[in-house]
Amino acid sequence: MGSTSGRGGGGLRGLRCMPWKVSRRKQGGCGGGVTDREVDTVSHHSLTPPPAPSIYHEKQRRELCALHALNNVFQDGGAFSKDTLQDIFQRLSPSTLVTPHKKNVLGNGNYDVNVIMAALQTRGFEAVWWDKRRDVCSIALENVTGFILNVPSNLHWGPLRLPLKRQHWIGVREVGGVYYNLDSKLRCPDPIGSPEELRKFLRHQLRGKNCELLLVVPEEVEARQTWRTDTS
């Protein structure tokens, strides 16, 4: 799970999100023959060739949702590792922090936005902190690699659902022309749909005052501000 606070417009504090409902496929729940493994590769069947690309979906382990969100956005289980994120955390100095606190001394996960932003920079990417006062229609989707949302999530003790919430990182990205919610707590990737349906999904999530959104973009896109449609 992830935690954030500070930076712009009150920052990320006490976040809470609206649930998103999409139509589910009726063929075995997940469609592409999903198994209960920690990491699944999901294939969508097509009546005509060529077959749709596979989808990498990393499942939740401990409090490593930041790691899962990053790998799911990059569609690569080797993009980042727990050791990589922990090393980044250990190297962060107070002067580099977006949020004023550092957590995860024991290396058990729960990485915050500082680690995510620094991790993206090691691969030539930047995290753009989305201003919720703007409409998501001004996002140039073709220049955005993926999205990472910070949302509240229910806590569980074994099979019991506790009346508490903690912050959780989830990844969203396009694969084969379809946008997917790649939340590591889901059994399988959840199709969102077309670019317009993605915008509806993001608006719905951001309606909750405690949800926050990061755009994952190449560093040259951030430098030129071409993640925006209104750069002129």
Buried (B, 14 or more C-beta within 10 A) or exposed (E): BBBBBBBEEEBBBEBEBEEBEEEEBEEEEBBBEBEEEEBBBBBBEEEEEEEBBBBBBBBBBEBBBBBBBBBBBBBEBEBBEBEBBBEBBEEBEEEEBBBEEBBBEEBEBBBBBBBBBBBBEEBEBBBBBBEBEEEBEEBBBEBBBBBBBBBBBEBEEEEEEEEEBBBBBBBBBBBEEBBBBBBBBBBBBBBBBEBEBBBBBBEBBBEBEBBBBBBBBBEEBBEEEBBBEEEE
